[in-house]
Amino acid sequence: MNSLKPTKKQTAPYSEEQSRYRVIRNESDLGVPVTESNKSILQARDVAKAYKRHNMKVDVLKGVDFQAEVGRVTAIVGQSGSGKSTLLHLLGTLDRPDSGEIFFDGQRIDNVPNAQRDAFRNQNLGMIFQFYHLLPELTLLENIMAPSLIGHGLFSYWRNRSNILDRAKELAKTVGLDHRLNHRPSQLSGGEMQRTAIARALISDPALLLADEPTGNLDQETGSSILKLLRSLNETRNLTIVMVTHDESIASQCDALVRLKGGRVERLK
């Protein structure tokens, strides 16, 4: 069973146990020369996934190959039921493929134990969803900080709380919400909740952001502002983004496109 290696440079201190699972980001640290042909940060090879419904097997993904290149925005598009969200969940280690392999920075991530996958996800991936998934009892600032509490553990979190607090405030300012720090989700608009979710996804300084229909619950104007924010983060931070969308106009603005049809890749842009 593969183990995930620690990165050489971390943005915040981690316990010895946690740091074992933080994946390195520099390909040269793997002994792989960085060239124009091997800049993929995320790869899926021949991935298949099926579910059972009413005692029947439903094949959702039927051998999908996928890659996301560093610093690019990649859209995954397709009709409802084509397997878009299923693929994103597999890429984000929220589920396991039935067959095939998934790699992050050259290291396989789909077959490691659950605890290691959870730590990997917390420290290396940012994830945002259509319905935000904010904790209603927490303030905007506390929601942004929440992954750090999970990632550090209680003792380490309190020891580093000042740094985490400063980081969360900085991110709130980045997404234009530094004037709403003490508001709870019920006091925020849909766009503000999604901006909060984006800030929360960035708290661990991830190399990769996965977005599942990030504008699907927003009006056109608000959705456009969210897309502009994501593109700004991509350009200013060299943040790699993989985005599931059903909207062809959104997909056309991305750097690369993967189209799914019937559980298979139909066309690549």
Steps between C-alpha positions, in 0.01 A plus 500: 500500500637837401569764764475869434822695546536829689562822318828679564332835545182550699295813547409408858643259757360147503541219749743224410208267431326749272812607311556141384195536279557841344588431138804667349427755229833526322550232236875529535463367856369177346808465288291592193641784287254782448439534127220628278371145462453402867328796665182312591424535870203259493448192287237228473571189299226267375274585795172309533222536757161330539222528757211277598146628458206275588728195484619600155855597408528841334830571327570874544861523380629246248874549475572873510841659448547852631774746580517853640803708410665731751369856492208430266121500542348176372126455451321165521173520309221265400131434537341402829601143583813506285724452804636854549452526876596136550832565327561813709427308823751233397762761413441660841533164684144528632438158344708219355491372143407138438798476269764728355751729669512866614824691553584834659848635426606157384382318812203267501223620732198278437627189675638635830323450837209727588688697766778584255252599230317727746825670602609531138169659401505744792852622429531488121155550346250781517139404423192712434147384421177633357331524841796647696486259801572770757439423868198713601605545863841646408582851387648570159848521651455178698378317190815602315713374788316169544729282281800611707339367816451166328846500344696601809316330782379694801834557679693600186210719388501704821877527495488642146165676523643850459664411168189315383282797596721740305491266200120475514461878519734540203293254298176673598648821363613321185143392424360843596335406830723653766202719603284191576728301730250460786195421286352150492400324175132588552601866480689462172387500138561201275800670340645587841458141617681371194781752551526380859520142377779599260696667781449190716631282217819709485583502873753215464661662194407210268667439168171392344142624526209270406168672431169318450253731320625807693250733332210256474304653788564864406346753264693587186655823629611348831625188325706714265665673797589161650657391172703821487620435856604144412686618191675769704613238753619282213704782348642664814575181696560258212216298655401195299121466478281210387138605458188294433235697312200439277528851357674505161566875524694446823690206353600711198684740733721225643847405377417133441184296468408137563158392374336190646228304325365173628782464750777546246710792376337618179726786400797694629569868434 
